[in-house]
Amino acid sequence: MKLTPTQAQALGRLIATARRKKGLSVRQAAALLGVNKSWLSYLEQGRIVETPPADRLARLSEVLDIAPGRIDRLTKGAVAANLPGVRAYFRAKYQLSPAEVEQIERYVRRYIDKEAA
């Protein structure tokens, strides 16, 4: 999926601002993210118009303390597309029993159905 030039520039500004706020150089941030320094620099300049992979966007969000929703809005849902399902998330995050996970899934389904109506 391609970003518009405006979206690419907005995403770049968001990332550059967050990186500077954390006191990181492009090189330091790239090392923490496990990406090439040039790629991060191009991204910050708004020169990357292909939406970055969701896992990379999620990592940017995590390392630079950017709310995933902010990145998601700018990239038309690329971060959300990479999130695990409810069952996998709650099992891994909270070590819940299958019965507890099932109950949470029911609540989530009810909520989604209610919002869709």
C-alpha positions in Angstrom: 0.0 0.0 0.0 1.3 3.4 -0.9 1.2 6.5 1.3 0.4 9.8 -0.2 3.2 12.3 -0.1 1.3 14.2 2.6 0.9 11.0 4.7 4.6 10.1 4.2 5.7 13.5 5.3 3.4 13.5 8.3 4.6 10.0 9.4 8.2 11.2 8.9 7.6 14.3 11.1 6.0 12.2 13.8 8.8 9.7 13.9 11.6 12.4 13.8 9.9 14.3 16.6 9.5 11.2 18.8 13.1 10.2 18.2 14.5 13.6 19.1 12.2 13.7 22.2 13.9 10.5 23.4 17.3 12.1 22.8 18.3 9.6 20.1 20.4 10.2 17.0 19.2 8.6 13.8 22.0 6.0 14.1 21.0 5.1 17.7 17.4 4.8 16.9 18.1 2.7 13.8 20.2 0.4 16.0 17.4 0.0 18.5 14.9 -0.6 15.8 17.2 -3.1 13.9 16.9 -1.1 10.7 19.3 0.6 8.3 20.2 4.2 9.3 19.5 5.3 5.7 16.0 3.8 5.8 15.1 5.6 9.0 16.5 8.8 7.6 14.5 8.5 4.4 11.4 7.6 6.4 11.8 10.7 8.6 12.2 12.9 5.5 9.0 11.6 4.0 10.8 9.9 1.1 9.4 6.4 1.7 5.9 6.2 0.2 5.5 2.4 0.4 3.8 1.7 3.8 6.5 0.1 6.0 5.7 -3.5 7.1 3.3 -3.6 10.1 5.9 -5.3 12.4 8.4 -2.5 11.7 5.7 0.2 12.4 4.8 -1.6 15.6 8.5 -1.6 16.6 8.8 2.1 15.8 5.8 2.7 18.0 7.2 0.7 20.9 10.8 2.0 20.8 9.9 5.7 20.2 6.9 5.7 22.6 4.4 6.7 19.9 0.8 5.6 20.4 0.1 2.9 17.9 -3.1 4.6 17.0 -1.3 7.7 15.8 0.8 5.6 13.4 -2.1 3.5 12.4 -4.2 6.6 11.4 -1.4 7.9 9.2 -0.8 4.5 7.5 -4.4 3.4 7.0 -4.3 0.6 9.6 -1.0 -1.1 8.9 -0.2 -1.4 12.6 -3.6 -2.9 13.5 -3.2 -5.4 10.7 -0.3 -7.0 12.5 -1.9 -7.3 16.0 -2.5 -10.8 17.3 -6.0 -12.1 17.9 -7.7 -11.7 21.2 -7.0 -15.3 22.2 -3.3 -15.2 21.6 -2.9 -11.7 23.1 -4.6 -12.5 26.4 -3.0 -15.9 26.8 0.5 -14.5 26.3 0.0 -11.2 28.2 -1.9 -12.5 31.2 -1.4 -16.3 31.3 -5.1 -16.8 31.4 -6.8 -20.2 31.3 -8.7 -21.2 28.1 -12.0 -20.6 29.9 -11.0 -17.1 30.9 -9.8 -16.3 27.4 -13.1 -17.7 26.0 -15.1 -15.4 28.3 -13.0 -12.3 27.2 -13.6 -13.3 23.5 -17.4 -13.4 24.2 -17.2 -9.9 25.7 -15.2 -8.6 22.7 -17.6 -10.2 20.2 -20.6 -8.7 22.0 -18.9 -5.3 22.0 -18.1 -5.5 18.3 -21.6 -6.7 17.4 -23.1 -3.8 19.4 -20.8 -1.2 17.7 -21.7 -2.7 14.3 -25.4 -2.4 14.9 
